[in-house]
Amino acid sequence: MTVRTRFAPSPTGYMHIGGMRTALFNWLFARHNNGQFILRIDDTDQQRNVEEALGPILQAFRWLGLDWDEGPEVGGDHGPYFQSQRGELYHQALDDLLLKGKAYRDFDPPDVVKADREAAEKEKRNYMNIRRSLELSDEDIQRNLETDVPYVIRLFVPRDEKVAINDAVRGEVEWDCSLIPDPVIMRSNGSPLYNFASVIDDAQLKITHIIRAEEHLSNAPIQVLLFGALGYEQPQFAHIPFITAPGSNKKLSKRDLQKLRNNPAMRKMFQVADNILPRLGLEVGESVNPITVEYYERLGFLSEAIFNALSRLGWSLDDKTENMSRETVIENFTLERVIKSPAGLDPEKLMSYQEHWMGQKSLEEKVTGVLPCLQRAELISDSLSDDDLSYVGRVIVALDDRLKTFSDILQFDDFFMSDDDLQFDEKAIQKRLIKPDDALPLLKKLREKLATVESFDAVTTEAMLHQFIEEEEIKVGQIIHALRVAVSGKSTGPGMFDCLELLGRERCLARMDRAIGIAESASAS
C-alpha cells in the first residue's frame, strides 16, 4: 500500500500557523513512508476569488519547501483538486445512498426542526431528529418533489449500533449511535456539507491516512458511517493536538488577535510587526500577523527555523533534541511520537530556532536575505554595485548576532540613510547630549580629533578615543554614548568603532555637526 496523505485548505488568503503545522505533519508522514502528499482545495464558497485567495496559501507551502505530488498547478490522476469542480461525484454518491435507503429526503421545514431542538433543550435531553419524512409514502415524496417542496438529505444513522476508530494518536475512540442525530449531508440548495464531501474526496483520492487537528475528532463518527454506507475502505485516522496561545489552553485563533496582542509572550511579536511591516509596505491584519505563515516570511525568518519549530509542536524526537534539519525530521517522523496534549506556541523557543539556523548561514546568504527588506524600505536601490554589496556585508558583520531575522537590518537603518535624512532620537539627544553639562563641549573637541586622525579605521579611532579620555581626564561613558547618538541617531547599536569605520570620516563628521546643532538649538529654547 502506498501511503497517501492530504491537506485540504479553504482559500482564505492566508495560511494559519496551526493549519500549516497540520499540513506539515501530513507531508512528513508521506515523505517518511515514501508516499504521496496531496493538496486539495475546499473552495465551496463561490463568493470568494479563489485564485487570489489561494496564492498566499501556495506561497506558504513553497516557502517552507512542502512540495505536493498532486493538486493545483501539479495535476494528477485523481483530479479535479478543487472541491467546487467535484459536484458530479457528490451527486453520484448521493444517488447511491438514496437508492440503498441509507439516506433520505427530509421535508421538515426549518421552523419545525428548530422547535424540535428547543423541546429537547427544554427537556434536557440530547436532540435527535424526528424521522417524520420516513413515514411519507412514495406518492407523497413524488408530489413534494414535483411541487418543489424544500428538503435536505440526511444520512440514516443505525441507532442500535456503535461506531469506533483506532486513532493512531488517541487510541480506541467509540461513539454510541443512539446519541447521534441523522446528519444533513446535502443542503436544500443542492450543495454538499463538509463531512459528506470530505469522505467522497478522500475515497476518490485514495487517501490512506487522515491526519488532522483534534477538533475534527467530533466529525469522525459521521465520516466513518459514510465510509461504510458508501462501501469505501476506511482510512487510518490520526487526530493531532491543536496549537494554543502562550500560557493558554485555548486554541490559537485568528478571532482572538486583540487578546493575542495583550498576551505578554506575544506582545513583542506584535510590536515588531507594527514597527517593521509598514516599512515593507504591509500592515498587521488577518492575513499578516504572528499566527500566519506570511508574517514570518515577510519579517525575514528562515524557512528552516519555522519548519523546525512547527515540527516540534506536538512531536518530538526525544527529550533533548531541539534543532533538527529537514532530513532528520523526515527520517524520524512517526505518528507514535505525536503527543496527545495541546502544543503551545512559544515565541522565545521559536526565536531560539531562528537564531540557531541564522547562525548556519554564510555571509553571502545573509546579504541575499536582507536585500529585499532594504529595497522594500527604500534604503537601497534595486541595482547594486559590488561595492554596495560589500558595504551591506560589512554592516552585517558589524551587527553580528544582533541580526536575528533579515528584517532586523531595518533597526539599523542609520547605516543606509543619507546624512540629511537621518532621524535623531529626541530622548537620546536629551539624555546624552543635553542633560550632561560636559557632553557638548567634549563632543566638539572629539569632533576635531576625528577630523584630523590619520586613519579612520576601527583600530585607529579606538586608540585615539582612549588617548582623548586620558587627556580630558574623563571616563569613557562621558563621551562614548554622546558619540554614538551623534553618528547613528540612536543610543544602541553594534561596536562603536566598527560604526565609525563603516560610515567613514565625512559622514561621521557631518552627522556630528547636525547632532551638535540640534542639541544647541534645543538647549537654547
PyMOL commands that set and color helices and strands:
alter all, ss='L'
color gray80, all
select helices_A, chain A and resi 17-32+50-64+83-85+87-99+110-122+132-135+138-146+177-179+194-204+214-229+254-262+264-280+293-298+303-311+326-332+335-337+347-358+363-376+386-402+406-415+426-434+439-452+458-472+477-488+496-503+505-524
alter helices_A, ss='H'
color red, helices_A
select strands_A, chain A and resi 4-7+36-39+103-106+152-155+162-167+171-176+184-186+209-213+236-240+243-244+343-344
alter strands_A, ss='S'
color yellow, strands_A
deselect
rebuild
show_as cartoon
